Amino acid sequence: MVPVPGTDGVEKIGQAVEDIGAYIRRQREGAEVSLRQLAKVAGISNPYLSQIERGLRKPSAEILAQIATGLRISAEALYVRAGILEPRESSSPVLDAVAADPDLSERQKQVLADIYESFRRGNVAEPASSAATGTEDTVSTVEAVVDAAVAVDETATVRRSS
């Protein structure tokens, strides 16, 4: 097939729509959430979510945020996948490894990154403010871990009740 001049951008947009849809489907299936459950939580119709997952519709940033909330993942992760945001530059091989791990959900990756960054901030804080910053970071990290544990527990409860 001979490429048509000036269609590279259209092809890239089409590929991004397919990629975001497939990514949402993988995340939904990984969380063991039905299409109907996610559509209800995200506040969109089942057919519309199905069209997004099949790459037939390009969701807006607002819809992506609602889907991210329903999947309990970072909206930023969906924005990057959809091409709305550029990926952040990582200055850490640890964060790169966490981000690349296919066995972790987006929520788990985010919690691990938050914990790691909390420890790094605590280690570079000035000695005079080290105790206060370390305590605040530790509290927010513990809160993130508790939130993640609750999310995992709620997901398991939804699976059992389905």
Phi and psi in degrees as a GROMACS rama.xvg file:
@    title "Ramachandran Plot"
@    xaxis  label "Phi"
@    yaxis  label "Psi"
@TYPE xy
-87.9407  125.623  VAL-2
-65.6265  142.108  PRO-3
-86.2687  128.883  VAL-4
-56.9605  137.385  PRO-5
82.5314  9.42676  GLY-6
-104.851  2.46537  THR-7
-57.8262  -42.7639  ASP-8
-63.2812  -40.6567  GLY-9
-64.4693  -43.042  VAL-10
-62.6559  -40.8035  GLU-11
-65.5457  -40.2047  LYS-12
-64.6128  -44.9509  ILE-13
-59.2459  -41.0303  GLY-14
-66.7371  -38.9021  GLN-15
-63.5276  -39.7003  ALA-16
-64.3155  -44.2568  VAL-17
-63.6257  -42.3121  GLU-18
-63.5157  -44.335  ASP-19
-66.9561  -38.8711  ILE-20
-63.3898  -45.5905  GLY-21
-64.8338  -37.4837  ALA-22
-65.0004  -44.3241  TYR-23
-61.723  -44.0841  ILE-24
-59.956  -45.39  ARG-25
-60.9344  -42.8041  ARG-26
-65.112  -41.4226  GLN-27
-65.4114  -45.7469  ARG-28
-66.8133  -38.2735  GLU-29
-63.124  -33.4176  GLY-30
-85.3336  -2.59096  ALA-31
55.4099  48.1259  GLU-32
-112.71  133.951  VAL-33
-74.251  161.825  SER-34
-58.6479  -43.589  LEU-35
-62.9068  -43.14  ARG-36
-61.8818  -46.3211  GLN-37
-65.5971  -42.471  LEU-38
-59.8995  -42.0548  ALA-39
-64.5277  -48.1539  LYS-40
-64.934  -37.5696  VAL-41
-79.5099  -11.808  ALA-42
75.0778  30.0204  GLY-43
-126.792  167.062  ILE-44
-79.5058  154.539  SER-45
-57.1046  -48.3993  ASN-46
-60.7838  -38.5718  PRO-47
-65.0108  -44.4138  TYR-48
-62.8946  -41.1424  LEU-49
-60.478  -42.1088  SER-50
-65.2653  -37.2065  GLN-51
-62.779  -48.5362  ILE-52
-62.4941  -31.8784  GLU-53
-86.1883  0.0821154  ARG-54
79.3814  18.7064  GLY-55
-90.623  -21.2139  LEU-56
-127.587  145.515  ARG-57
-102.556  111.92  LYS-58
-74.2345  149.148  PRO-59
-74.5193  169.163  SER-60
-60.8773  -37.6838  ALA-61
-64.0476  -43.5659  GLU-62
-65.6704  -40.5358  ILE-63
-60.6722  -40.2816  LEU-64
-63.5354  -40.5517  ALA-65
-65.8598  -40.1894  GLN-66
-65.5249  -43.0049  ILE-67
-59.2309  -42.5069  ALA-68
-61.1817  -44.2703  THR-69
-63.9268  -32.7059  GLY-70
-89.9524  -7.78787  LEU-71
58.4172  45.9895  ARG-72
-125.382  171.322  ILE-73
-71.6869  130.174  SER-74
-62.156  -33.1542  ALA-75
-58.587  -39.1261  GLU-76
-61.5745  -40.396  ALA-77
-70.8363  -38.7982  LEU-78
-61.939  -41.068  TYR-79
-65.0766  -46.133  VAL-80
-61.4301  -35.2594  ARG-81
-82.3929  -7.84119  ALA-82
83.9865  11.7629  GLY-83
-78.4083  -37.4474  ILE-84
-118.977  152.087  LEU-85
-83.6766  144.378  GLU-86
-63.1379  146.53  PRO-87
-70.0594  145.459  ARG-88
-76.6906  123.739  GLU-89
-96.4228  135.816  SER-90
-107.591  18.1427  SER-91
-137.415  127.464  SER-92
-65.3756  -25.0257  PRO-93
-66.8751  -47.7091  VAL-94
-65.2369  -36.0622  LEU-95
-62.4598  -42.8478  ASP-96
-65.7921  -42.0159  ALA-97
-62.7668  -45.8212  VAL-98
-63.3961  -31.5543  ALA-99
-86.8428  -9.20341  ALA-100
-71.1647  114.034  ASP-101
-74.1822  -12.5004  PRO-102
-87.9127  -4.67308  ASP-103
-104.897  143.147  LEU-104
-75.9878  165.782  SER-105
-61.0149  -38.6506  GLU-106
-63.1742  -44.2644  ARG-107
-63.2584  -41.2303  GLN-108
-61.3897  -43.3591  LYS-109
-63.6726  -43.0322  GLN-110
-64.5434  -44.2462  VAL-111
-62.2143  -41.544  LEU-112
-63.8178  -41.3411  ALA-113
-62.7435  -43.4874  ASP-114
-62.7015  -47.3174  ILE-115
-59.5273  -47.4882  TYR-116
-64.133  -35.3991  GLU-117
-61.8454  -44.8183  SER-118
-64.5599  -41.0332  PHE-119
-64.2362  -43.6095  ARG-120
-62.1328  -39.5741  ARG-121
-64.117  -33.6912  GLY-122
-77.8535  -24.4348  ASN-123
-102.034  -2.98731  VAL-124
-64.6556  148.991  ALA-125
-66.3304  147.321  GLU-126
-53.7604  -38.6931  PRO-127
-65.9448  -35.845  ALA-128
-102.894  2.75418  SER-129
-57.6855  -43.5101  SER-130
-65.1462  -45.6583  ALA-131
-66.7883  -47.9462  ALA-132
-62.8559  -44.7604  THR-133
-60.2444  -40.9637  GLY-134
-66.496  -45.7686  THR-135
-62.2034  -43.7658  GLU-136
-63.7147  -41.012  ASP-137
-64.2882  -41.9781  THR-138
-62.2418  -47.0722  VAL-139
-66.5215  -33.0761  SER-140
-67.0781  -44.1614  THR-141
-61.9576  -41.3834  VAL-142
-60.5924  -40.9315  GLU-143
-65.2854  -40.0997  ALA-144
-65.7006  -42.0932  VAL-145
-63.1445  -44.1485  VAL-146
-58.7187  -43.2415  ASP-147
-64.7371  -40.9747  ALA-148
-64.6917  -40.7626  ALA-149
-63.5962  -42.2956  VAL-150
-62.1485  -41.9619  ALA-151
-64.4871  -42.2  VAL-152
-64.6847  -42.4802  ASP-153
-64.6068  -39.5223  GLU-154
-63.1397  -42.1724  THR-155
-64.8109  -37.3469  ALA-156
-65.9152  -42.3333  THR-157
-61.9032  -42.003  VAL-158
-61.0628  -43.1284  ARG-159
-67.154  -35.5458  ARG-160
-81.8046  -15.1838  SER-161
